[in-house]
Structures are given as structure tokens and as C-alpha cells.
Amino acid sequence: MVSVTKLAHVGFRAQNLSTQAEFYNDRWGLDRIDEHGGEMFFRADGPDHHVLTLHSAESPGLHHFALEVASAEELDRAADELAARGLNIVMPPTAGLEPGVAKAMRFCDPEGNLVELISGVDTVSDAYGFRDVKPVGLNHVVLEANDRVALESFYRDVLGFRLTDQLADFMTFFRCNANHHSLAFIKTPNGQPGFNHAAFEIRNWEEWMKAVFYAGERGIPRVWGPGRHLAGNNLFSYYRDPENNTIEYTAEVEQITAPDYVPKLRNPPIADQWKTVGQSGPGGGRA
């Protein structure tokens, strides 16, 4: 089994790289730290080199998401194990694949999502500077699946994720460290598996309230929220970026530290404890 230690970053394809870069740098609160060919890299107000990448492309959507492993040796071992299981290895372990990462590989999961495994992430100590909104990191990514149970099995049995929570029979939450969920899975409503949303963490509830306020002031289209989820107990507010990717500001995500923690089955599957009237989750009532 591969041992994933954290969710590292998410990458989006960008039809208009400059428009997307302006949005994430000037309105969402991230900071552009590097550029490499047709790719841009953005940090949050945390130590990791980047939490978001933008890739120049003909169509928008998810490019990849990255999971960190403990060492270069673990990365090499992961490549061997994934290849032995018949996964499509898009890029073998490579040094210098992207700025701020010592070594990385890419493969496709069983539903075709491009996944990056990385090791040796650079630490950034430069001051973040003045911003009205300061995300501190990428908290989680949610995927839509044709075969949710099979995809869950892959991330659990091959990459070492552990089940934390389940909303009835339509959504599950998996962790790779203390964070309540770094990945979550839902049954796709339209037969098209792939990306649902990515959540960027805000330091505390007060900073989260400011983020929601400034999103409104800046005209960022709101999809759902503000509210508080049941699974994870986190504050949330969902938005669309200029190319229609769903992104979230979240805070106060539950941390699982008890060694004897037992996964919870939430039925009825309450998505919002505040029960925001007249709104539904991204894609229709999802958490």
C-alpha cells in the first residue's frame, strides 16, 4: 500500500490563463509564486510552495490533483506498485517536473482522473503581504464517480485513505491525516465522472466571514452557502471561478485525532446544518 501524507495541490486547465490568474491572485486571495511554460503556480498563506496550478489548455476543468508522500523512495515504490496494478502511468517519477517539488509522477486513477504523487515540497518563508482574504491551504477535493464504491476501494486499499464519514448512500469522506477529509466521493448524476469542487481553507471563522463578504463585494458568483456541513462540521461557501470550476471557502474542518475513531453513517444525509433556504449544493444538493 502507498502511504499518502497529505493533499498537496489542485490543477485546473485554463482557456484564458491571464483571466484565471487574475481571478485567483486578485480576487480569490492566492499569490502567484512561479511560472513555467504555459503553467502558473499559486501559494496560500502557508509554508507550501503552491496549492494551485493553472495549465494553458483548449478546454477548462480539472487538470490534476496532487498527493504528497513522505519521501522520494516512497514515490519510486508507489510507481512500481501502481504499474503492477495495471494503472496508466502518465509520467514516471521525474525530478523537476514542476517548480517547488523535488520529484513527481502522474497516473490515471480507475475513472481516468489525473493524479500526481509528489515528494520534497519546497517551504516558502516569504511574507504573504496585505490581502483582504488569505487562504491558508487546500483542504479537500471532491470527485464524482460512475462507480463510487470501486473508486473508494482504490483510494482506500492502494493509497491508504481511511473512511471518516458517510452521507447515506450518496457521498463518502476519506482522510489521509487528521483532517476530516482530503478527498470525498459522490455518485455522478449525469454519467460523467470527474471533478466536483475544491475547497480552500480559511484560518478561522472570523477570517472566513471576511472571505464571504469580499467574495460578494467582488461579484464572485455564489453557488451555495454560506452554511455549515454536518460531515466535517465545517463552515462553507461555494463559488464559480471565471471558467466555471466550483471552488469553496471553508473553515473549522473537524480534525480526527482519536486512534479508535469509528466512521459515522449520517442518515438522513443533512448537507447543511443551517439549512440555507432556496439553495442546493454544487451540482444539486451535494456537500
N, C-alpha and C positions, 0 to 999 in steps of 0.2 A: 504493500500500500504506500502511496505517495503521501508525504506529510506536508500539507499546506499550512502556513502560519498566519496569513492574512490576505484579505482582498487589497490589491495594491492600486490599481487604476482602471479607468474605463476609457475606451477609444471610440470616437464617432467618425464616420465618414462625413465629409463636408463638401457640398456642391459649391458653396461660396465660402472659401476659407476665411477671407477677411471679415465677412459679416459674422460668422460664427465666433471668430477670435474676438471681435469687438464685444459681442454679447457676453462671452464668458469672462473676459478681462474687465470690462467696464460696467456691466450690469449685474452679473451673477456673483462677482466678488473674488474670482480666482486671479492668479497673477501669471502672465506669460513668462516662462523662465528660459525657454530654449526653442530653437527652430532647426529642423534638419530636413533638407529637401522640401518635399511637399507636406511636411508634418510639423505641427506646433505642440508644445508641451506646457502645461499649466500646473502650478503648485497651489496648495492651500496654505493656510496659516498653521503649518505643522512641519515636522522635520523632513518628510519625504520629498525627493526631487520633483515628482509630479504625481498628480491624481487624475489628470485628464489629458488625453491626446486627441488632436484633430488631424485627419488624414484627407488630403485633397482627393476627391472622387467624383464620379459622374452621378451618383445617387446617394442620398442621405441614409442614416441608420447606424446600427451598431457595427463597428469595425472589429473590436475585440474587447475582452476584459482580461485583466492580469491578476494572477495569484502568485504570492511570494512563497518561496520555500527557504529553508534555513541556510542552505549552502550550495556552492557550485557542484559539489559531489552529489548532493541530493537531486539537483537538477539533471545531472547526467543519468543517475539511476532512474529518475522519473521517465526520461526519454526512452530508455530501454524497456521499462515496464509498459509504457503506453504503446510502443511499437509492437511489443509481444502480444498485446491485446487486440491488435489489428486497427488501432486508431490511425487516422490520417495525420502524419507528421508533416506539417506545412513548412516548418523551419527547424532544423536540428539545433541543439544548444550552440549558441553563437555569441561571441564577445562583440560588443559594440553595435548591437542591433538598434539600440536607441540610446540617446543621452541619459545619463543618470542611472544606468543599470549596467552592472558588470557583465551579466550573462543572461540570455533569454532563449526560450524556444517557443514555438507555436504549434498547436494541433487543433483539430476539429473534434468537438465532443460528439456523442451519438446522434444529436439532432442538427449538427452542422454549424454550431456556434464556434467562432474562432476564439480559442483560449490561449493565453500566453502564460507561461511559467517563468518566473524571474528569480534571480538571486543577486545580492550585492547592490542594494539601492543606496544611492548617494544621500547623505544627510546634508540638508541646507540650513545654515545658521543665519543667513542674512535677514535683517528686519523686514517684516511684511509691509510696513508703511501704513499710512492712513487709508482706511476704506470704511464705508458705511456698513458693509456686510463682509464678514470674514469667515467663510467655511474653514473648518479645521481638518477636513479629510473626506474621503469617500467612505460611506458607511456600508452600503449594500447595493446589490444589483438584483433585479427580479427578471426571470426568464419565463416565457410562455412555451409550453411543451405540447407536442402531439401525444406523447406517451409520458405523462408526468412521472409515473411510478418507475419506469425504466430509467429516466434521466436522473431521478433522485438516487436510484441504486448506483449509478455510475459515480456520482459525486460523493456518495457515502462510502462505497466499497473500494473505489480506486483512488480517490483524492482525500479520503479521511474526514469528510464533513460529518457532523452529527446533527440529528434531528432535535430541534428545540421546541417547535410549536406546530400545530396543525389547525387550520380553519375548516371544520367539517371535512368534506371530501374534495375541496377545490383548490386549496393552497397550503403549502408547507414551507417551513422556515428552517434553514440549516446554518450552523455556525462552524468556524474553524478555530476559534479562540473564545474569549469571554463574551465578545459582542453577540447579542441575541441572535442576529442573523447577518451573515455576509452575502449569502445567496438565498433566494426564495424562488419557488416554482409554482406556476399555475397552469391549468389546462387551457390551451389556446381556444378562443371562441370561434375562430374562423379558419382553422386548419393550416395556419401559417405560423410555425414555431419561430421563436427568436426573442427579441428584446421587448420588455415591458417598461421598465424605468430604472433610473439610477438615483440614489439618494446621497446628498452631500450633507455632512454633519455640521451643525452649528454648536458652538461651545456650551451654551446653556439656554434656558427658556427665555431669558431676557434678550439675549442676542438673537434668538430665533424670532421673537416678536418683532424686533427691528428688521430682520431679513424679510418677513412677510410684509411689513409696512413699505419698505423700499421697493420690493417687487411690484407692489401696487402702484407706487409713485412712478415707477419706470415703465409701466404699461406691459409688464411681462404677462402673457396670457395664463390665467389660472385654470387648472383642470378640476381640482378637488381640494377641499380644506378651506381654512385651517381646521385641524381636528387632532384627536389622539387615538392611535390604534389600540386595540386590545392586545394582540400578539406583539410583544416587544414593548408595550406601554409608551411608545414614542410619540412625540408631537410631530405633525406632518403638515405640509402644504405642497401641492403638486403644480407644476407649470409646464409650458411648452417652450422650447427654445426656437429660434427662427426657422429651423428645418424640421420642426415637429417632433423632436425627441422629447419624451416625457422625463422630467427631472424633478427632484424633490429636495426641499429643505427639511431636515429632521433634527431633533434634539431629544435628550433624555432617553436614549435607547437603553433598554434593560441590559444589564451585564450578568452573565451566568458564571458564578464562581463556585457554587456548591458541587463537590465531587459526586454527590449522589442525586443530582438533578434528574427529574423524571419528565420527559416531554409531555406537553399538555395537548389534549384534544378539545378544541373550542367549538362547542355546538350548543346553541346557534352560533354561526360564524360572524360575530359582530366586527365589522371593519373599522368603525369609528365610534369610540365611547361617547363622544359629544353628539353623535347622530346629526351631523350637519344636514339641514333640510334642503332638498331640491338639488343635490349634487350626488354624483357617483364617482367611483374610483377611476383611474386611468384605464380605459378600455371597457368600463362598465362595472362598477362596484367592487373593484379589486383593492386589496390593501397594499 
